[in-house]
């Protein structure tokens, strides 16, 4: 006995290009994730203590 075909699942059984609405939804989600990531990074850097960089000359006997 064959199982009935579900038309809702037919779209995902074969590879098809995304529709314009799906592409727009993916783009919107990507932009939201990117914005959230940059907000998180800004928070991390705002709480991190940064010491000033010192430029030092290498020692004469340093192994290269």
PyMOL Python script that loads the backbone (N, CA, C, O; Angstrom):
from pymol import cmd

cmd.read_pdbstr("""\
ATOM      1  N   UNK A   1       0.834  -1.183   0.000  1.00  0.00           N
ATOM      2  CA  UNK A   1       0.000   0.000   0.000  1.00  0.00           C
ATOM      3  C   UNK A   1       0.880   1.247   0.000  1.00  0.00           C
ATOM      4  O   UNK A   1       1.811   1.362   0.796  1.00  0.00           O
ATOM      5  N   UNK A   2       0.581   2.155  -0.878  1.00  0.00           N
ATOM      6  CA  UNK A   2       1.387   3.376  -0.977  1.00  0.00           C
ATOM      7  C   UNK A   2       0.897   4.406   0.038  1.00  0.00           C
ATOM      8  O   UNK A   2      -0.294   4.509   0.329  1.00  0.00           O
ATOM      9  N   UNK A   3       1.857   5.162   0.565  1.00  0.00           N
ATOM     10  CA  UNK A   3       1.468   6.237   1.472  1.00  0.00           C
ATOM     11  C   UNK A   3       1.040   7.441   0.650  1.00  0.00           C
ATOM     12  O   UNK A   3       1.625   7.701  -0.402  1.00  0.00           O
ATOM     13  N   UNK A   4       0.048   8.172   1.096  1.00  0.00           N
ATOM     14  CA  UNK A   4      -0.397   9.345   0.321  1.00  0.00           C
ATOM     15  C   UNK A   4       0.669  10.442   0.316  1.00  0.00           C
ATOM     16  O   UNK A   4       1.390  10.620   1.297  1.00  0.00           O
ATOM     17  N   UNK A   5       0.759  11.164  -0.778  1.00  0.00           N
ATOM     18  CA  UNK A   5       1.717  12.265  -0.895  1.00  0.00           C
ATOM     19  C   UNK A   5       1.160  13.489  -0.198  1.00  0.00           C
ATOM     20  O   UNK A   5       0.011  13.876  -0.412  1.00  0.00           O
ATOM     21  N   UNK A   6       1.981  14.087   0.632  1.00  0.00           N
ATOM     22  CA  UNK A   6       1.586  15.333   1.279  1.00  0.00           C
ATOM     23  C   UNK A   6       2.107  16.487   0.430  1.00  0.00           C
ATOM     24  O   UNK A   6       3.313  16.625   0.226  1.00  0.00           O
ATOM     25  N   UNK A   7       1.199  17.304  -0.055  1.00  0.00           N
ATOM     26  CA  UNK A   7       1.613  18.405  -0.933  1.00  0.00           C
ATOM     27  C   UNK A   7       2.450  19.427  -0.184  1.00  0.00           C
ATOM     28  O   UNK A   7       3.236  20.143  -0.805  1.00  0.00           O
ATOM     29  N   UNK A   8       2.303  19.518   1.147  1.00  0.00           N
ATOM     30  CA  UNK A   8       3.105  20.455   1.928  1.00  0.00           C
ATOM     31  C   UNK A   8       4.579  20.071   1.924  1.00  0.00           C
ATOM     32  O   UNK A   8       5.454  20.933   2.001  1.00  0.00           O
ATOM     33  N   UNK A   9       4.850  18.764   1.834  1.00  0.00           N
ATOM     34  CA  UNK A   9       6.229  18.290   1.886  1.00  0.00           C
ATOM     35  C   UNK A   9       6.861  18.150   0.507  1.00  0.00           C
ATOM     36  O   UNK A   9       8.071  17.946   0.401  1.00  0.00           O
ATOM     37  N   UNK A  10       6.070  18.255  -0.540  1.00  0.00           N
ATOM     38  CA  UNK A  10       6.605  18.069  -1.889  1.00  0.00           C
ATOM     39  C   UNK A  10       7.646  19.123  -2.231  1.00  0.00           C
ATOM     40  O   UNK A  10       8.610  18.831  -2.938  1.00  0.00           O
ATOM     41  N   UNK A  11       7.467  20.331  -1.746  1.00  0.00           N
ATOM     42  CA  UNK A  11       8.400  21.403  -2.058  1.00  0.00           C
ATOM     43  C   UNK A  11       9.801  21.070  -1.563  1.00  0.00           C
ATOM     44  O   UNK A  11      10.789  21.405  -2.217  1.00  0.00           O
ATOM     45  N   UNK A  12       9.893  20.406  -0.396  1.00  0.00           N
ATOM     46  CA  UNK A  12      11.180  20.134   0.206  1.00  0.00           C
ATOM     47  C   UNK A  12      11.769  18.793  -0.201  1.00  0.00           C
ATOM     48  O   UNK A  12      12.877  18.457   0.217  1.00  0.00           O
ATOM     49  N   UNK A  13      11.043  18.012  -1.015  1.00  0.00           N
ATOM     50  CA  UNK A  13      11.569  16.725  -1.433  1.00  0.00           C
ATOM     51  C   UNK A  13      12.561  16.876  -2.584  1.00  0.00           C
ATOM     52  O   UNK A  13      13.434  16.026  -2.762  1.00  0.00           O
ATOM     53  N   UNK A  14      12.439  17.933  -3.354  1.00  0.00           N
ATOM     54  CA  UNK A  14      13.382  18.178  -4.443  1.00  0.00           C
ATOM     55  C   UNK A  14      13.986  19.563  -4.256  1.00  0.00           C
ATOM     56  O   UNK A  14      13.303  20.486  -3.813  1.00  0.00           O
ATOM     57  N   UNK A  15      15.270  19.711  -4.595  1.00  0.00           N
ATOM     58  CA  UNK A  15      15.884  21.035  -4.437  1.00  0.00           C
ATOM     59  C   UNK A  15      15.295  22.047  -5.407  1.00  0.00           C
ATOM     60  O   UNK A  15      15.304  21.843  -6.621  1.00  0.00           O
ATOM     61  N   UNK A  16      14.791  23.123  -4.863  1.00  0.00           N
ATOM     62  CA  UNK A  16      14.233  24.196  -5.682  1.00  0.00           C
ATOM     63  C   UNK A  16      14.818  25.516  -5.200  1.00  0.00           C
ATOM     64  O   UNK A  16      15.148  25.654  -4.022  1.00  0.00           O
ATOM     65  N   UNK A  17      14.948  26.467  -6.082  1.00  0.00           N
ATOM     66  CA  UNK A  17      15.459  27.772  -5.636  1.00  0.00           C
ATOM     67  C   UNK A  17      14.466  28.453  -4.702  1.00  0.00           C
ATOM     68  O   UNK A  17      13.254  28.274  -4.818  1.00  0.00           O
ATOM     69  N   UNK A  18      15.000  29.225  -3.789  1.00  0.00           N
ATOM     70  CA  UNK A  18      14.144  29.933  -2.838  1.00  0.00           C
ATOM     71  C   UNK A  18      13.344  31.013  -3.545  1.00  0.00           C
ATOM     72  O   UNK A  18      13.812  31.631  -4.500  1.00  0.00           O
ATOM     73  N   UNK A  19      12.139  31.226  -3.063  1.00  0.00           N
ATOM     74  CA  UNK A  19      11.305  32.280  -3.643  1.00  0.00           C
ATOM     75  C   UNK A  19      11.817  33.637  -3.172  1.00  0.00           C
ATOM     76  O   UNK A  19      12.663  33.713  -2.281  1.00  0.00           O
ATOM     77  N   UNK A  20      11.310  34.684  -3.762  1.00  0.00           N
ATOM     78  CA  UNK A  20      11.757  36.027  -3.377  1.00  0.00           C
ATOM     79  C   UNK A  20      11.384  36.330  -1.929  1.00  0.00           C
ATOM     80  O   UNK A  20      12.126  37.016  -1.226  1.00  0.00           O
ATOM     81  N   UNK A  21      10.236  35.823  -1.483  1.00  0.00           N
ATOM     82  CA  UNK A  21       9.830  36.051  -0.094  1.00  0.00           C
ATOM     83  C   UNK A  21      10.764  35.317   0.869  1.00  0.00           C
ATOM     84  O   UNK A  21      11.132  35.848   1.917  1.00  0.00           O
ATOM     85  N   UNK A  22      11.142  34.091   0.504  1.00  0.00           N
ATOM     86  CA  UNK A  22      12.065  33.326   1.349  1.00  0.00           C
ATOM     87  C   UNK A  22      13.442  33.981   1.383  1.00  0.00           C
ATOM     88  O   UNK A  22      14.077  34.041   2.436  1.00  0.00           O
ATOM     89  N   UNK A  23      13.900  34.469   0.244  1.00  0.00           N
ATOM     90  CA  UNK A  23      15.195  35.158   0.212  1.00  0.00           C
ATOM     91  C   UNK A  23      15.160  36.411   1.068  1.00  0.00           C
ATOM     92  O   UNK A  23      16.118  36.698   1.787  1.00  0.00           O
ATOM     93  N   UNK A  24      14.068  37.159   0.999  1.00  0.00           N
ATOM     94  CA  UNK A  24      13.937  38.365   1.808  1.00  0.00           C
ATOM     95  C   UNK A  24      13.896  38.016   3.295  1.00  0.00           C
ATOM     96  O   UNK A  24      14.494  38.718   4.110  1.00  0.00           O
ATOM     97  N   UNK A  25      13.197  36.936   3.655  1.00  0.00           N
ATOM     98  CA  UNK A  25      13.128  36.511   5.057  1.00  0.00           C
ATOM     99  C   UNK A  25      14.514  36.086   5.553  1.00  0.00           C
ATOM    100  O   UNK A  25      14.908  36.425   6.669  1.00  0.00           O
ATOM    101  N   UNK A  26      15.252  35.341   4.718  1.00  0.00           N
ATOM    102  CA  UNK A  26      16.607  34.929   5.110  1.00  0.00           C
ATOM    103  C   UNK A  26      17.518  36.139   5.270  1.00  0.00           C
ATOM    104  O   UNK A  26      18.325  36.198   6.198  1.00  0.00           O
ATOM    105  N   UNK A  27      17.387  37.098   4.370  1.00  0.00           N
ATOM    106  CA  UNK A  27      18.202  38.311   4.437  1.00  0.00           C
ATOM    107  C   UNK A  27      17.898  39.092   5.714  1.00  0.00           C
ATOM    108  O   UNK A  27      18.808  39.589   6.378  1.00  0.00           O
ATOM    109  N   UNK A  28      16.611  39.197   6.053  1.00  0.00           N
ATOM    110  CA  UNK A  28      16.210  39.913   7.262  1.00  0.00           C
ATOM    111  C   UNK A  28      16.745  39.226   8.512  1.00  0.00           C
ATOM    112  O   UNK A  28      17.232  39.884   9.431  1.00  0.00           O
ATOM    113  N   UNK A  29      16.652  37.897   8.542  1.00  0.00           N
ATOM    114  CA  UNK A  29      17.182  37.146   9.691  1.00  0.00           C
ATOM    115  C   UNK A  29      18.692  37.318   9.787  1.00  0.00           C
ATOM    116  O   UNK A  29      19.227  37.479  10.884  1.00  0.00           O
ATOM    117  N   UNK A  30      19.381  37.287   8.656  1.00  0.00           N
ATOM    118  CA  UNK A  30      20.834  37.444   8.648  1.00  0.00           C
ATOM    119  C   UNK A  30      21.227  38.827   9.169  1.00  0.00           C
ATOM    120  O   UNK A  30      22.175  38.958   9.943  1.00  0.00           O
ATOM    121  N   UNK A  31      20.493  39.859   8.739  1.00  0.00           N
ATOM    122  CA  UNK A  31      20.774  41.221   9.211  1.00  0.00           C
ATOM    123  C   UNK A  31      20.541  41.332  10.712  1.00  0.00           C
ATOM    124  O   UNK A  31      21.318  41.980  11.412  1.00  0.00           O
ATOM    125  N   UNK A  32      19.475  40.703  11.214  1.00  0.00           N
ATOM    126  CA  UNK A  32      19.180  40.755  12.651  1.00  0.00           C
ATOM    127  C   UNK A  32      20.263  40.041  13.455  1.00  0.00           C
ATOM    128  O   UNK A  32      20.701  40.539  14.492  1.00  0.00           O
ATOM    129  N   UNK A  33      20.696  38.870  12.974  1.00  0.00           N
ATOM    130  CA  UNK A  33      21.767  38.134  13.674  1.00  0.00           C
ATOM    131  C   UNK A  33      23.055  38.929  13.657  1.00  0.00           C
ATOM    132  O   UNK A  33      23.771  38.978  14.658  1.00  0.00           O
ATOM    133  N   UNK A  34      23.355  39.547  12.537  1.00  0.00           N
ATOM    134  CA  UNK A  34      24.583  40.345  12.416  1.00  0.00           C
ATOM    135  C   UNK A  34      24.545  41.545  13.369  1.00  0.00           C
ATOM    136  O   UNK A  34      25.540  41.846  14.029  1.00  0.00           O
ATOM    137  N   UNK A  35      23.402  42.226  13.440  1.00  0.00           N
ATOM    138  CA  UNK A  35      23.271  43.369  14.343  1.00  0.00           C
ATOM    139  C   UNK A  35      23.415  42.930  15.798  1.00  0.00           C
ATOM    140  O   UNK A  35      24.086  43.596  16.586  1.00  0.00           O
ATOM    141  N   UNK A  36      22.783  41.806  16.154  1.00  0.00           N
ATOM    142  CA  UNK A  36      22.891  41.299  17.525  1.00  0.00           C
ATOM    143  C   UNK A  36      24.332  40.924  17.851  1.00  0.00           C
ATOM    144  O   UNK A  36      24.796  41.165  18.966  1.00  0.00           O
ATOM    145  N   UNK A  37      25.041  40.338  16.893  1.00  0.00           N
ATOM    146  CA  UNK A  37      26.437  39.963  17.100  1.00  0.00           C
ATOM    147  C   UNK A  37      27.294  41.193  17.344  1.00  0.00           C
ATOM    148  O   UNK A  37      28.123  41.193  18.253  1.00  0.00           O
ATOM    149  N   UNK A  38      27.109  42.249  16.544  1.00  0.00           N
ATOM    150  CA  UNK A  38      27.912  43.457  16.715  1.00  0.00           C
ATOM    151  C   UNK A  38      27.579  44.185  18.013  1.00  0.00           C
ATOM    152  O   UNK A  38      28.456  44.803  18.617  1.00  0.00           O
ATOM    153  N   UNK A  39      26.319  44.117  18.449  1.00  0.00           N
ATOM    154  CA  UNK A  39      25.965  44.688  19.746  1.00  0.00           C
ATOM    155  C   UNK A  39      26.672  43.926  20.858  1.00  0.00           C
ATOM    156  O   UNK A  39      27.177  44.532  21.803  1.00  0.00           O
ATOM    157  N   UNK A  40      26.712  42.603  20.751  1.00  0.00           N
ATOM    158  CA  UNK A  40      27.399  41.781  21.745  1.00  0.00           C
ATOM    159  C   UNK A  40      28.888  42.101  21.779  1.00  0.00           C
ATOM    160  O   UNK A  40      29.464  42.247  22.857  1.00  0.00           O
ATOM    161  N   UNK A  41      29.511  42.212  20.618  1.00  0.00           N
ATOM    162  CA  UNK A  41      30.936  42.529  20.555  1.00  0.00           C
ATOM    163  C   UNK A  41      31.205  43.901  21.160  1.00  0.00           C
ATOM    164  O   UNK A  41      32.190  44.070  21.879  1.00  0.00           O
ATOM    165  N   UNK A  42      30.355  44.877  20.886  1.00  0.00           N
ATOM    166  CA  UNK A  42      30.521  46.217  21.459  1.00  0.00           C
ATOM    167  C   UNK A  42      30.418  46.164  22.981  1.00  0.00           C
ATOM    168  O   UNK A  42      31.166  46.853  23.675  1.00  0.00           O
ATOM    169  N   UNK A  43      29.492  45.347  23.510  1.00  0.00           N
ATOM    170  CA  UNK A  43      29.371  45.190  24.963  1.00  0.00           C
ATOM    171  C   UNK A  43      30.632  44.569  25.555  1.00  0.00           C
ATOM    172  O   UNK A  43      31.114  45.010  26.598  1.00  0.00           O
ATOM    173  N   UNK A  44      31.159  43.557  24.896  1.00  0.00           N
ATOM    174  CA  UNK A  44      32.380  42.903  25.390  1.00  0.00           C
ATOM    175  C   UNK A  44      33.528  43.898  25.429  1.00  0.00           C
ATOM    176  O   UNK A  44      34.246  43.981  26.425  1.00  0.00           O
ATOM    177  N   UNK A  45      33.704  44.650  24.355  1.00  0.00           N
ATOM    178  CA  UNK A  45      34.805  45.609  24.313  1.00  0.00           C
ATOM    179  C   UNK A  45      34.607  46.761  25.285  1.00  0.00           C
ATOM    180  O   UNK A  45      35.585  47.327  25.774  1.00  0.00           O
ATOM    181  N   UNK A  46      33.359  47.120  25.576  1.00  0.00           N
ATOM    182  CA  UNK A  46      33.139  48.220  26.508  1.00  0.00           C
ATOM    183  C   UNK A  46      33.482  47.807  27.940  1.00  0.00           C
ATOM    184  O   UNK A  46      33.827  48.660  28.757  1.00  0.00           O
ATOM    185  N   UNK A  47      33.393  46.505  28.258  1.00  0.00           N
ATOM    186  CA  UNK A  47      33.697  46.029  29.604  1.00  0.00           C
ATOM    187  C   UNK A  47      35.139  45.552  29.745  1.00  0.00           C
ATOM    188  O   UNK A  47      35.630  45.382  30.861  1.00  0.00           O
ATOM    189  N   UNK A  48      35.811  45.337  28.633  1.00  0.00           N
ATOM    190  CA  UNK A  48      37.176  44.820  28.693  1.00  0.00           C
ATOM    191  C   UNK A  48      38.143  45.948  29.019  1.00  0.00           C
ATOM    192  O   UNK A  48      38.043  47.049  28.478  1.00  0.00           O
ATOM    193  N   UNK A  49      39.084  45.653  29.918  1.00  0.00           N
ATOM    194  CA  UNK A  49      40.110  46.632  30.270  1.00  0.00           C
ATOM    195  C   UNK A  49      41.210  46.566  29.218  1.00  0.00           C
ATOM    196  O   UNK A  49      41.740  45.497  28.917  1.00  0.00           O
ATOM    197  N   UNK A  50      41.530  47.694  28.682  1.00  0.00           N
ATOM    198  CA  UNK A  50      42.585  47.732  27.661  1.00  0.00           C
ATOM    199  C   UNK A  50      43.770  48.501  28.198  1.00  0.00           C
ATOM    200  O   UNK A  50      43.641  49.646  28.630  1.00  0.00           O
ATOM    201  N   UNK A  51      44.912  47.869  28.166  1.00  0.00           N
ATOM    202  CA  UNK A  51      46.126  48.556  28.596  1.00  0.00           C
ATOM    203  C   UNK A  51      46.754  49.210  27.374  1.00  0.00           C
ATOM    204  O   UNK A  51      46.661  48.672  26.271  1.00  0.00           O
ATOM    205  N   UNK A  52      47.387  50.355  27.553  1.00  0.00           N
ATOM    206  CA  UNK A  52      48.001  51.013  26.394  1.00  0.00           C
ATOM    207  C   UNK A  52      49.169  50.184  25.843  1.00  0.00           C
ATOM    208  O   UNK A  52      49.940  49.588  26.595  1.00  0.00           O
ATOM    209  N   UNK A  53      49.272  50.165  24.548  1.00  0.00           N
ATOM    210  CA  UNK A  53      50.351  49.412  23.907  1.00  0.00           C
ATOM    211  C   UNK A  53      51.670  50.157  24.086  1.00  0.00           C
ATOM    212  O   UNK A  53      51.742  51.374  23.911  1.00  0.00           O
ATOM    213  N   UNK A  54      52.687  49.420  24.431  1.00  0.00           N
ATOM    214  CA  UNK A  54      54.007  50.033  24.566  1.00  0.00           C
ATOM    215  C   UNK A  54      54.857  49.547  23.399  1.00  0.00           C
ATOM    216  O   UNK A  54      54.944  48.348  23.135  1.00  0.00           O
ATOM    217  N   UNK A  55      55.468  50.477  22.720  1.00  0.00           N
ATOM    218  CA  UNK A  55      56.360  50.063  21.652  1.00  0.00           C
ATOM    219  C   UNK A  55      57.757  49.912  22.248  1.00  0.00           C
ATOM    220  O   UNK A  55      58.350  50.874  22.736  1.00  0.00           O
ATOM    221  N   UNK A  56      58.254  48.718  22.197  1.00  0.00           N
ATOM    222  CA  UNK A  56      59.580  48.447  22.757  1.00  0.00           C
ATOM    223  C   UNK A  56      60.495  47.977  21.642  1.00  0.00           C
ATOM    224  O   UNK A  56      60.057  47.334  20.688  1.00  0.00           O
ATOM    225  N   UNK A  57      61.729  48.298  21.770  1.00  0.00           N
ATOM    226  CA  UNK A  57      62.710  47.838  20.797  1.00  0.00           C
ATOM    227  C   UNK A  57      63.138  46.430  21.168  1.00  0.00           C
ATOM    228  O   UNK A  57      63.297  46.136  22.353  1.00  0.00           O
ATOM    229  N   UNK A  58      63.327  45.565  20.211  1.00  0.00           N
ATOM    230  CA  UNK A  58      63.763  44.198  20.531  1.00  0.00           C
ATOM    231  C   UNK A  58      65.180  44.216  21.097  1.00  0.00           C
ATOM    232  O   UNK A  58      66.010  45.051  20.734  1.00  0.00           O
ATOM    233  N   UNK A  59      65.425  43.270  21.994  1.00  0.00           N
ATOM    234  CA  UNK A  59      66.757  43.179  22.582  1.00  0.00           C
ATOM    235  C   UNK A  59      67.754  42.760  21.524  1.00  0.00           C
ATOM    236  O   UNK A  59      67.406  42.105  20.542  1.00  0.00           O
ATOM    237  N   UNK A  60      68.997  43.149  21.739  1.00  0.00           N
ATOM    238  CA  UNK A  60      70.059  42.850  20.768  1.00  0.00           C
ATOM    239  C   UNK A  60      70.329  41.357  20.703  1.00  0.00           C
ATOM    240  O   UNK A  60      70.690  40.848  19.642  1.00  0.00           O
ATOM    241  N   UNK A  61      70.162  40.630  21.827  1.00  0.00           N
ATOM    242  CA  UNK A  61      70.486  39.208  21.835  1.00  0.00           C
ATOM    243  C   UNK A  61      69.234  38.349  21.634  1.00  0.00           C
ATOM    244  O   UNK A  61      69.263  37.155  21.933  1.00  0.00           O
ATOM    245  N   UNK A  62      68.155  38.916  21.146  1.00  0.00           N
ATOM    246  CA  UNK A  62      66.948  38.141  20.911  1.00  0.00           C
ATOM    247  C   UNK A  62      67.157  37.178  19.755  1.00  0.00           C
ATOM    248  O   UNK A  62      67.762  37.532  18.743  1.00  0.00           O
ATOM    249  N   UNK A  63      66.656  35.962  19.910  1.00  0.00           N
ATOM    250  CA  UNK A  63      66.795  34.948  18.874  1.00  0.00           C
ATOM    251  C   UNK A  63      65.704  35.173  17.825  1.00  0.00           C
ATOM    252  O   UNK A  63      64.523  35.285  18.155  1.00  0.00           O
ATOM    253  N   UNK A  64      66.114  35.237  16.570  1.00  0.00           N
ATOM    254  CA  UNK A  64      65.133  35.467  15.501  1.00  0.00           C
ATOM    255  C   UNK A  64      64.770  34.209  14.802  1.00  0.00           C
ATOM    256  O   UNK A  64      63.957  34.229  13.878  1.00  0.00           O
TER     257      UNK A  64
END
""", "prot")
cmd.dss("prot")
cmd.show_as("cartoon", "prot")
cmd.util.cbc("prot")
cmd.orient("prot")
